[in-house]
Amino acid sequence: MPFDMLFPDVASREYRALAMAMDETLAGQLVFREHYCADRGCDCRRVLLRVTRARGREVVATINYAFEPSEPLFDDEPQIMLDPLNPQSDLSEVLLDRFERMLDDDASYHEQLVRHYTMWKAVVDDPSHPDHPKVRNETHDDPAFVPAFAPREPFRRSGPKIGPNDPCPCGSGKKLKKCCRE
């Protein structure tokens, strides 16, 4: 969910933007809009940055930035990447490079993103916070809630597996592939 939904004043002062005038495809102002996780108790320590054109709100890149490098078992996942599940454009690679340069050139930007994450998670994790209902409601925390794609029990065969060249269980004497399987 977007950070500016809870903290519009902070976002208006602290969001990063690029003014591009190099060529027509990048011309104009691009805003790095921060999105954070709304799951209670999650400590993913990352931000999703949707880079949008200031005019028209067109998403031109979506960057996933983990605050720390990945731990073993997940160390093949890059710390900064174009998010594969969200909108990208032919400008995404260039904007990913610009974002990495912004982090290298200004260490306070990383600290700012971590501070925004901490502010966000304080609201998400505290049901008594006055802004909590903006990001969580009773259905989010209902133990009876069943996700749309709940894990299923594995299929268990009741008898032995019958191959296509085995005799058909109907008793015809034919192979399964020439009898009831058709």
N, C-alpha and C positions, 0 to 999 in steps of 0.2 A: 504494500500500500504506500502511496506517496507521503513523504515526510511533511510536505506543506499542508496536508490535510489536518494535521494536529498542530503544527507550528508554522503558520503562514508568515508571521513577522520574522522569525529567525530565518526561514527559507528565503524571504525576499532580500534579506541583508547578506546571506552567506552562500546561496547557490552560486556555482561557478558557471560562467558563460564564456563563449568564444565569439569574437567578432571576426568573421572570415571575409576577406575581400580578394583572395588570390585568383579565383576563377568563378565562373557563373554557377557551377554545381555546388560550391561551398559558400557562395556569397550569402551574407546575412548573419544574424546572430543565432547561435546555437546554445541551448541551455542544458546543463547536466542535472536532470531532475532525479532526486534520490528516492528510492523505494526500499522499504524494509519489511522484514518478516512480521506477520501478525499472529504467530503461534506462541501461546503461553509456554514459558519454560524453555523455549528453544534458544540456544546460544550459538547460532550459526556464524556470528561475527562476520557478516558480509553485507554489502550494499549492492543493489541493482540500480545502475544509472541508465536512465532512458534519455538519450540525447535527442532533443527535439528542436525543430526550427521554432524560433520565438513567434514568428507569424505562421499561423496555420496549425501549429502543434503536431506537425508530421514527425513521426519517430524515424530518425535516420540511423540510429545505432542503439544497441542495448548491451551494456558492459556489466559483467559480473566481477566484482572485486572482493576477494577475501582479505581480511585485515592481516592475517598471518599466513605464511606458507602452509601447504597441506601437510598433515601428519602421515606417518607410514600407513599403509593400506590405501590411502587416497593420494599418495605423493605424485601420482601421474597426472593429477588435476592441476592445471595452472592456477596461480594466485590471481591473475588478471586475464580475462578472456571475453570474447564476444559470446553472449549467452545464446546457446543453440535453441532454446525454447521460445525466444522472443524476437520481435521484428528487427531485421537488419536491412541495410541497403548497400549499394555499391560504394558508399562512402564510409562504411563501418570500419574497415581496416585503418584508414587514415585517422579516424576519430579515436580508435583504440590507441594508436601511436601518440596522438595529442594528449590523451588522458595519462598515459604512462609518463610523458614528458612533464605534465603538470605535477604529478606526484614526485618526480625526481627534482624538479626545480623548486618546489615549495613543500617542505616537510610538514608544515602546519595544515596542509590540505588533508593529509592522512589523519592527523589528530582531530580535525574538524569532523570528518566522516565518522570516526569512532565516537566522538562526543554526541553527534546526532543519533547514532545507533543506541547509545546508552539512554538518551532522553526518550527515544521511541520505545525501547523495551521496558522502561520504567512505567509507562502508561499501559502497555500490553499486559504486563505481568501483575499489575495492581488493580483488582476489581473495584477497589474503593476510589480510585482516581476518577475525578469528574469527567475526563475525556475517554475513559475506558470504553463506554458504550459506542463510541465512534469507530472503534477497531474490533471490538468483540461484542457478541450478544449471547443470550442464553442458549441458542442452538450450537454455538461454538464449543461450549463446555458441557453440553448434555451428554451424560454417559450412555444414554440410549441411542444416540445418533449413530447411524450406520453409514459409512462412506458409500458413494455410488459404486465404487469398484472394490468392494470388500474382498479380502483373500478368500478363496474357496478351498474346501477340503479336497485333497487329491483324489482322483478316481481310483477306486479299488476294484479289481476284477474279482468276481465271486468264485470262478473256477480257473482251471489252467488256460493259458493262451492257446488259441487254435490258429494255426498257420494256414495259408491259402492252399497248401498241398496236403493238409491233413484231411481225414474223412469228415464229411459234413455231419454235424450233430443231429440232423433230421433223420438219419438212418437210411438214406437213399443209396449209400455205397459209393457215391461220387465224391470227388474232391470238393472242398468248400468253395474254391474259386469257380467251379463249374456248376455249382448248385445254388445254395441259398445266399451266397455273397453277391451274386449278380443282382 
